[in-house]
Amino acid sequence: MAEILIVEDETAINELLRRNLELVGHRCRSVYDGEAAVKVLEEQAFDLMLLDIMLPGLDGFEVYREAGEIPTIFLTAKGGLTDRVKGLRMGADDYMVKPFEMLELLARVEAVLRRTHKGGKDFTFYGVRIDFESRVIEKDGQAVDCTPREYELLETLVKNRNIALSRERLLELVWGYDYEGDTRTVDVHIQKLRKKLGLEERIKTVYKLGYRLEIIK
């Protein structure tokens, strides 16, 4: 369970977010403008903030600057590429483009909470162990020789496990949003990870999109 602040001026969207997040066990507080968000942030600590960019009064970027180190998912308008890039440059953890599917948002919330959880020093699945502090990958107890980029790709897949990530999104998260290469580089690195770690059946190809690391526990 996490404490989540929802900053969204559209009442219907705000309420929909709150209801769905509470259904999966989180505790939520809703505010509807930037000034109210800043005030609440001074009074209470949160594990995550869902932050609309277009707000009355202070906009989402101004709120984010005031918020400090709170993990944040920006909610942006369709086609707002400039806003998305600006948010990522500022350090936002993720973004969702409206209108969005609630199941995807819930999955992204869980992914950000996993990534930012202080206790998660390593993760083991199907004989593979990834140590987030030492950046070491092991298979059946033996260290696997991986390039820094392969490590970062696996770490991204693990921290977003069971979420379908497009090739473009993987390029943003692993190579950086200003990477100008071809998306086929993602395919090449995925194939290398599958072979090195024996994850051919676990790193799934999502048709016409990208990849998903499937972990069932």
Phi, psi and omega in degrees: 000137181233156173267118186238132175260127178253120179243098186208124186278343177277113187304315183298317180292317180302312181293322179296317177299313182299313182299315182290321178293323178290328178297329180264011169104002180273159174254131188236151170231131184252135169226164192236004176207167186295319181297318179296323179297314180298319180297315180296322180295334176283339185261335190216147176267142180231153177274337184200148176233130169263117194232113174289144180279314182274094182238151172292146183075234176294134177277176185299324180295320178294320177298317181299320178297325180282338190285338182084232189257026181284127174305135189222136169249118177280142173254118187237159177285152179302133179083001182278060183300319180300317179296319181296315179297317179299316180298317179294321178296327179286343178113010179300150183278332181191176175212155174232137180262128178282144353283147182235159175279132183298323180298322178292318179299316179299321178295320180292324175301312181297323180295316179295319179297321177295316183296326187261003180286123187292335185279348187276084182274335177208172180208135182238135179204131175049045177082357179257132176238130177242124179260113186287337181277313182271351181058043179250139176244132177238148173235117182053041176085356180252135179297140179251132180281106180236148176287160176306322181291322177295319177300311183297325178293315179296317179301318179296317178296319180296314183287345175243031185303144181069011176248131176284122180246129178289161176300321180296320180293320178296322176300317179298313187285326187258315183266341181105146186294343180261011179293133185251008181280183183274148179294345179296340177297329176297314180301317181298314181292324177298315180299320179295317178296316179304314183290314183295325189251001180064039184252029182302325182268355185251326174271098187276141170276126178261115188307128177061018179229287185180241187218157176218129172274114185264116179234116180247119180232000000 
